[in-house]
Amino acid sequence: MYADLNGTLRDADALGIHPGDRGLTLGDGVFETIAVRGGRALRLDAHLERLRRGLATLAFTETPAEGFLRAAITRVVEANALDGGAVRLTVTRGAAARGLAPQDTGAPTVLVTASATLPPDGPVEAVLSTRVRRNAWSPTSGIKSLSYLDNVLARQEAVERGADEALMCSTSGTIACATVANVLAVLDGELVTPPLSEGVLPGVMRAAVLAREPVREVQLTRDDLLRADEVILTNSLRVRALVHLDGHPIGTGAPGIYHERLRALPDSV
């Protein structure tokens, strides 16, 4: 596969990141995972806007131009003849001397990689994580930070407990999100989702759903999900039905009407 590093296309296996890059040493950066269909990066405007907000949250003093990012993504899609799959756009603060304070950093590092495969598309069995909570007070909860260790630990717990995915509660004890997805539920015929104030990542697909469907933002508990008609997990790559939580069926234990409805949302939303 071909990747683009700082504006230069090369074989991904030949890439070299500076050992002092703050993305590598401190997780100081943000990323976006963007679906590709028919050779086109989907919802790119929304992804680049979220990336911009993330860089602003991290107070980057220098940010790559939007045109530069779009061109790099196009080069990677075309070089890999990527008809379907995903690209990942990563921006770090760049190489710098040791220390936490972002001083004397050079230009940001911009890396675009590609994958011709997508995650599974079928129903999901999940557990509610007992080890990890989403920190609603942290500014990084609202951005696609490179520091994803809480999500990694929650997913490890899911695997240990024989599940596909883990849901995480917020610091208030209510449902926040899954490790790689936003959560929506159908309660009493109404589509609902946790508010961003619960430490929820503002997902691109979540925003697309809110733009097209009547959705109410409410705090949700585990009991709410267990009595829901449907629970749906969304991210930029997939819309999946959550059919079991902690071994208990949700609704009929199979994908439902709202799941199919959200899967049919147009790519342009």
Secondary structure, DSSP 8 states (H G I E B T S, - for coil): -EEEETTEEEEGGG----TTBHHHHH--EEEEEEEEETTEETTHHHHHHHHHHHHHHTT-SS---HHHHHHHHHHHHHHTT-SEEEEEEEEE--B--SSSS--S--S-EEEEEEES-----S-EEEEEEEEEEE-TT-GGGGTTBS--HHHHHHHHHHHHTT-SEEEEEETTSSEEEESSSEEEEEETTEEEE--GGGT----HHHHHHHHHS-EEE----HHHHHH-SEEEEE-SS-EEEEEEETTEE-TTSS--HHHHHHHTS-TT-
